[in-house]
Amino acid sequence: MLNKSGIYKITCDPTGKFYIGSAVSFKKRWCSHVSTAELGRHHNRHFQSAWTKHGKDAFRFEPLLVCKKDDLLMYEQRAIDFLKPNFI
C-alpha cells in the first residue's frame, strides 16, 4: 500500500490537528515530510511548529484514498474542502 498513489492525512495526536496531502508514493511522501521537518524546514510553518514541539512519534500518517496519479489534485482538493485540515 505504501508504494501506491493517493490522498493521505498526517495527524498530530496530542493536538488532533492534521494535514491533508496527495502523493505519487505514500512512502516517499512521508519520508519527505519527516526529513524536512527534522531539518526544521517543513513548508508548512504550523506543521513544523507542532513537529518541533511534539516530535516525530506524535505524528500519524494514514492513507485515506488510493487513486490514479491523474486524479490526485482533484481528490486532494475534495478532501481539503470536506475535512478542513488545521495545518494549511
N, C-alpha and C positions, 0 to 999 in steps of 0.2 A: 504493500500500500504506500509506503513512503517514497517510492520511485514514481508514483503517479502524479498527474497534474490535477489541480483543483483549488478549492477555496478552503481556507483554514482560519482558526481562531487561536490566539495566544492570550491566556488569562493569567493575571497576577492574582494568585489565590488569596493572599492576605487582604487585598482591597476589592477584589471582584471586578476590577477594571479589565477591559480586554481590547484587543487589536484584531481586525479582520484584514486578511490579505489573500492574494492569489499567488500560485506558484506553478511553474512548469514541473518542478520536482519538490515535493514536500520536504524531503530530507535535505536537499541543498539549500532551500529557503530557510529552514530552521537553523541550519549551520551558519548561514549568513547573518541572521538576526543575532545569534549567540556571539559570533566573532565581533561584529560591530559594537554590540552592547558591552562586551567585555573590554573593548578598547575605549569605551566611553564616547563612541561616535555614531550611535544609532540615529537614523534620520528623524525619528520621532522623539522630540525632547521629553514628552510626558512619559513615554515608554522607558526612555533612558533614565529618567529620574527614579522611576519605580524600580528599575533593574539595579541601579546603584544602591538604593536603599534596602531592597529585599534580597537581591542575589538571584542567581540562575535557578536554584531549587524552588523558588517561589512561583516560577512560571510553568505553565502547562500548555503544550502545543497539541491542538486537536484538528485533524482533517474534518471538515464539515461536508464537503461535496467533492466527488471525483467527477471531472468533466474533461472534454476535449480542450486543447490549448486555444483553439479559436473562440471558445466560449468563456474564457477566464474573466475578461473585463466585464462582460455583461453580468455574470453571476456574482462577481465581487461587488459590483455596484448594487445589485439587488440585496445582497447580504448586508451591506453597509446601511442601506436605506431601511431595511426591516429590523436589524438587530441594534442599530445605533451605538456603535462602539465608543468607548470612552477615550481610547488612545487614537486620536485622528490627527 
